[in-house]
Amino acid sequence: MIHVKQITMKLIKQYWLFLTIVVLVVAMVLIRSFSRNSFRYDASRWVAASADGSNLMTPEQAAEAGDQMLLVSLGNNPEPAGQFKERTVMISPEVILDRENIRLIRKNKGPVVLTSGDASVSARVWIVLSEMGMKNIHILRNEGADRP
C-alpha cells in the first residue's frame, strides 16, 4: 500500500503542470455546458412555435394569467392598459440580456409576456430568451393583428 502511494506521489510531482491544465480545461467545459446563459440552438422548435402561434398571447389571455404574469414592455411601447400597470416592467431591447433583467425574468413564476410597438422587436427578443432555455415566454398579440 505504501509503495502505491509513493508511486502516485512521484507521478503527481512529475506531471503536476499537465494535470493542472487538464483539470482546468475539464472544469471550464463543465461550467460552459451547465451555464444558464448559454444558448440552445433548436431552430425547428422556435419555428414551430411561431408557425402555430403558441408563442402568442392575446390581451384576454394575459388578463386571465393572474398576478404571476409579468409584462415586459420593450422599447418605446406606449404605457400599458390599467389592468397590466402593476405587472409591467419597461426594459429596452438593448439591455434585455443584462444580469438583473435576466434574473427578473427567470424568477417570475408565471408567464412572461413581451410587448412592443414594433412586432419584430418582440419576436427577436422572444427568440433570444427562448434560445437561452427560458420557458413560458410569450408575445402579446397586437389587437387587430393576426401575428405579433
C-alpha positions as CSV (number, residue, x, y, z in Angstrom):
1,M,0.0,0.0,0.0
2,I,2.8,2.4,0.8
3,H,4.5,1.5,-2.4
4,V,1.5,2.6,-4.5
5,K,1.2,5.8,-2.6
6,Q,4.9,6.6,-3.2
7,I,4.5,5.9,-7.0
8,T,1.3,8.1,-7.1
9,M,3.0,11.0,-5.3
10,K,6.0,10.7,-7.7
11,L,3.8,10.9,-10.7
12,I,1.9,13.9,-9.4
13,K,5.1,15.7,-8.7
14,Q,6.4,14.9,-12.1
15,Y,3.3,15.8,-14.1
16,W,1.7,18.5,-11.9
17,L,1.6,21.1,-14.6
18,F,0.0,18.8,-17.1
19,L,-2.6,17.6,-14.6
20,T,-3.4,21.1,-13.5
21,I,-4.1,22.1,-17.1
22,V,-6.3,19.1,-17.7
23,V,-8.3,19.7,-14.6
24,L,-8.8,23.4,-15.5
25,V,-9.9,22.5,-19.1
26,V,-12.4,19.9,-17.8
27,A,-13.7,22.4,-15.2
28,M,-14.2,25.1,-17.9
29,V,-16.0,22.6,-20.2
30,L,-18.4,21.6,-17.4
31,I,-19.1,25.2,-16.4
32,R,-19.8,26.1,-20.0
33,S,-22.0,23.0,-20.5
34,F,-24.2,23.7,-17.5
35,S,-24.2,27.5,-17.7
36,R,-27.7,29.1,-17.6
37,N,-26.7,31.8,-20.0
38,S,-25.6,29.5,-22.9
39,F,-27.7,29.4,-26.0
40,R,-29.6,26.3,-27.1
41,Y,-29.9,26.3,-30.8
42,D,-33.1,24.4,-31.8
43,A,-34.4,26.4,-34.7
44,S,-37.1,23.9,-35.6
45,R,-38.6,24.3,-32.2
46,W,-38.7,28.1,-32.4
47,V,-40.2,27.9,-36.0
48,A,-42.9,25.5,-34.9
49,A,-44.0,27.8,-32.0
50,S,-44.0,30.8,-34.3
51,A,-45.9,29.0,-37.1
52,D,-48.7,27.6,-34.9
53,G,-48.9,30.7,-32.8
54,S,-48.3,29.0,-29.5
55,N,-45.9,31.8,-28.6
56,L,-48.6,34.4,-28.9
57,M,-50.9,35.6,-26.1
58,T,-54.0,37.8,-26.5
59,P,-54.7,40.6,-24.0
60,E,-57.6,38.5,-22.7
61,Q,-55.3,35.5,-22.1
62,A,-52.8,37.8,-20.4
63,A,-55.5,39.1,-18.1
64,E,-56.5,35.6,-17.2
65,A,-52.9,34.7,-16.3
66,G,-53.3,36.3,-12.9
67,D,-50.9,38.2,-10.7
68,Q,-47.9,36.0,-11.6
69,M,-47.8,37.3,-15.2
70,L,-45.0,39.7,-16.0
71,L,-45.5,42.1,-18.9
72,V,-42.2,43.3,-20.4
73,S,-42.7,46.4,-22.4
74,L,-39.8,46.7,-24.9
75,G,-38.6,49.9,-26.4
76,N,-40.9,52.9,-27.0
77,N,-44.1,51.0,-26.4
78,P,-46.9,53.1,-25.0
79,E,-47.9,52.8,-21.4
80,P,-49.8,49.5,-20.7
81,A,-53.5,49.4,-20.0
82,G,-54.7,49.8,-16.4
83,Q,-55.1,46.1,-15.8
84,F,-51.4,45.4,-16.6
85,K,-49.9,48.5,-15.0
86,E,-48.8,46.9,-11.7
87,R,-47.3,43.8,-13.5
88,T,-45.3,45.7,-16.2
89,V,-41.6,46.5,-16.4
90,M,-40.1,48.7,-19.1
91,I,-36.9,47.2,-20.5
92,S,-35.0,48.5,-23.5
93,P,-34.3,45.6,-26.0
94,E,-30.6,46.6,-26.0
95,V,-30.3,45.7,-22.3
96,I,-32.6,42.7,-22.1
97,L,-29.6,40.4,-21.5
98,D,-28.3,42.4,-18.5
99,R,-27.9,40.2,-15.4
100,E,-30.6,42.0,-13.4
101,N,-33.1,41.8,-16.3
102,I,-32.5,38.1,-16.9
103,R,-32.8,37.4,-13.2
104,L,-36.1,39.3,-13.1
105,I,-37.5,37.2,-16.0
106,R,-36.2,33.9,-14.6
107,K,-37.6,34.4,-11.1
108,N,-41.1,35.2,-12.4
109,K,-43.3,32.2,-11.6
110,G,-45.9,32.8,-14.3
111,P,-45.8,33.7,-17.9
112,V,-43.6,36.4,-19.2
113,V,-45.3,38.4,-22.0
114,L,-43.3,40.6,-24.3
115,T,-44.9,43.7,-25.9
116,S,-43.5,46.4,-28.2
117,G,-44.7,49.0,-30.6
118,D,-42.8,47.1,-33.3
119,A,-43.8,43.4,-33.6
120,S,-40.3,42.4,-34.9
121,V,-38.7,43.6,-31.7
122,S,-40.9,41.4,-29.6
123,A,-40.2,38.4,-31.9
124,R,-36.5,38.9,-31.8
125,V,-36.4,39.2,-28.0
126,W,-38.6,36.1,-27.7
127,I,-36.1,34.1,-29.9
128,V,-33.1,35.2,-27.8
129,L,-34.8,34.4,-24.5
130,S,-36.1,31.1,-25.8
131,E,-32.7,30.1,-27.0
132,M,-31.4,30.8,-23.6
133,G,-33.7,28.0,-22.3
134,M,-36.3,30.2,-20.8
135,K,-39.8,28.7,-20.8
136,N,-43.3,30.3,-20.6
137,I,-42.2,33.3,-22.7
138,H,-45.0,34.8,-24.9
139,I,-45.6,37.7,-27.3
140,L,-48.6,39.9,-26.7
141,R,-50.6,39.8,-29.8
142,N,-51.4,43.3,-31.1
143,E,-55.2,43.9,-31.2
144,G,-56.5,43.6,-34.7
145,A,-53.4,41.7,-36.0
146,D,-53.1,38.1,-37.0
147,R,-49.4,37.9,-36.0
148,P,-47.5,39.9,-33.4
